[in-house]
Amino acid sequence: MAPHSARRGIVLMGVAGGGKSAVGAALATRLGATYVDGDDLHPPENIARMSRGEPLTDDDRWPWLTVVGRRLAAPDGVLIIGCSALKRRYRDHIRNEAGAPVTFVHLSGTKVLITARMGARAGHFMPMSLIDSQFAALEPPTTDENAITVDIGQPLEVLVVEIAVKLEETPS
């Protein structure tokens, strides 16, 4: 069941290793939505920097965040994008570029849990050495941001149901 409106933009946000891709795919299936992995929207130079263990600067991020926001500008149905969106100003930029309401779903987890997940995943460009910079940059969403926060320390199926229920309760 799609949340509230036939057109809705949702960003799954949080630090690397928080499950944006897995949750996004599962949530999209549940909602009949489209999921776009924000990693696929990064320019190649950003991927190369992160692959070398270099944190992105704000200057590196702005073009990527612009693309994310513009993809959310006129979703055909429900569009979910996985994007770290770690800072308030990044989320504000995405909202401005979208020109429409965006619901942020913060996938929140402890550093211990994230480190364990990062250590277990293979084939991703983001090295574990960037975990500290991710947590240092994280500004959890505040109550005025049309955001939902969920604890990722639960099974995927339970997490997806919780998000779907909260989306039903949250205006788009």
Phi, psi and omega in degrees: 000127181284141180288126172050300189236158180287341178237124182203139175252129182230134175244122170274118187237162177143178183292161176301141179088003182277354177099019183304316183292312181294315180294318180301314180296315182292319180294319178300318178298314182297320185268355186067036185254178173253135176248133175238125177280120181301334177301328180287349181263352178292142171291154182306326181294328176293316179300317180298316179300310182296322178299329177277359180085017180263122177296147177286147173269169175301320179300326176291324188280326188306313180299322179295314180296327176297315179299316179302310181299317182292328175296330180274356187297319183217069182295141174269091187093213180263124180244126178247129176237132173273119183208129184306317176041050191292331185247152179305316183295332175291317179294320177299319179297316178300314179301315180298316180292325180290326181065018182207163178300141176231133175262127177260133176245108181276114176274100189259132177209161180287159177298324179298314180295314180298316179300317178297317179294317179297321180292335183270344183269145182241151172080012178258146184288338186281115180279157180299336182297345181265000181302313182301318181292327177296312180293326178294325182278338187297124171242097182305146181298148179259170187299339182270010187256010183053056184232154177240137175243131178231149179272121183280000181278042179218163181301148183307314183299318179294317180299315181296318177298315180301315180296315181301317178296314180295325177295323177298328183272351185252128178297145179273000000 
